[in-house]
Amino acid sequence: MITRQPRTGNARYEVADIFRRYGPLYRHQVSLPRSHRNVMHAIEVCRTSELGGHLERCDSCGYERNAYNSCRNRHCPKCQSVAKADWLEKRKAELLPVDYFHTVFTIPHELNPITLCNKKTIFDILFKAVAETLQEFASDPKHGLGGKIGFTSILHTWDQKLLAHFHLHCVIPAGVLTFDGTRWMHSRKNFLFPVKALSKVFRGKFIDFLKRAYTHDKMIFPGHIVDLADNNKFMQLINQLWKKNWVVYSKAPFNGPAKVFDYLGRYTHRVAISNHRIVNVDNGLVTFSYRDRSDGNKCKQMTISAQQFIRRFLLHVLPDAFMRIRHYGFLANRCKKQDLARCRELLDLCPEPPEIPEQTIQEKMLQLTGVDITVCPCCKKGRMKRIRELPSRLTVASRAPPIIPDVLNTS
């Protein structure tokens, strides 16, 4: 029997409840890849006796409670807060005193069947096509700049209904470092680059990379997309893609770095659905809330079968070791130390950002939630002290895979 920690917050139902209740039948009916089984298992046992933990006792009233370990899987709705806080602290030191733009690149839904069978290949193409497009525009003086851009790209794979919707969010400082490193050039105030021009170049680069992947047998075409393995059928798809207007959306610029920080906190470590959106789980059905962007962003509810819910959730499991957050240009790891320092100098900042003090888990949780988790929940006066370790019930071989770093730096 799995023992779980009491719930905190407003979530009445959790993804873990759905996996525990309906996951065994789903696994029996569907042949799942190892990565999907691992994600389901990690979420099911997160903060339960299966993962072990420790026993805490209040040093005032003697109240005791079990504190179980987290799975730390990046797809788990309960395990992103601390990871997000750590990541944001590192990014805070890199923010420049300029406006920031938010640009979103979306691939057409006609590519969804291929993408779901070739996630790593298509996602890598998406990152590469976006990076080359932005770098090409930034380096061309006719677009008003002519220098080295820096930006962070964040992959999202879902829409509000948990369906496949593959797009890349880019957070971009409003300017460039000149190639000779002597000047910081501010961009236009209201927009970075014209989105229609971005869209055409992005489309061309993506399709070119897609054709190369096909020519070099970098993709598979199983089951219902087997016809696309035929060259004529594949070229028909390519022709369809050329005829479509690809969506590139640029939001109004953020008003300074503080707003960027707020945005990054909402978007970087999201999972397909958070627990607070699950309204009801009963009789094999799951009801969850969503925002309908086609109807004024109104909040609505949708009810689907538990099996369909699990299927939709697993659509968004990333390939093993795949990095969904990447940095480019003067924010790339290989040149960030030198280039970012130069940007800071040119913008009248100290070249070296202030060092970030290390925080304990308790301090991080206090900062995130405003709750001091060391205070006794019973007497509200004493402090909870660790008195005994609680061993994991899992064998080493059956444990979920370790957490994988979620950030890749590239130029």
Order of alpha helices (4+ residues) and beta strands (2+ residues): alpha-alpha-beta-beta-alpha-beta-alpha-alpha-beta-beta-beta-beta-beta-alpha-alpha-beta-alpha-beta-beta-beta-alpha-beta-alpha-alpha-beta-beta
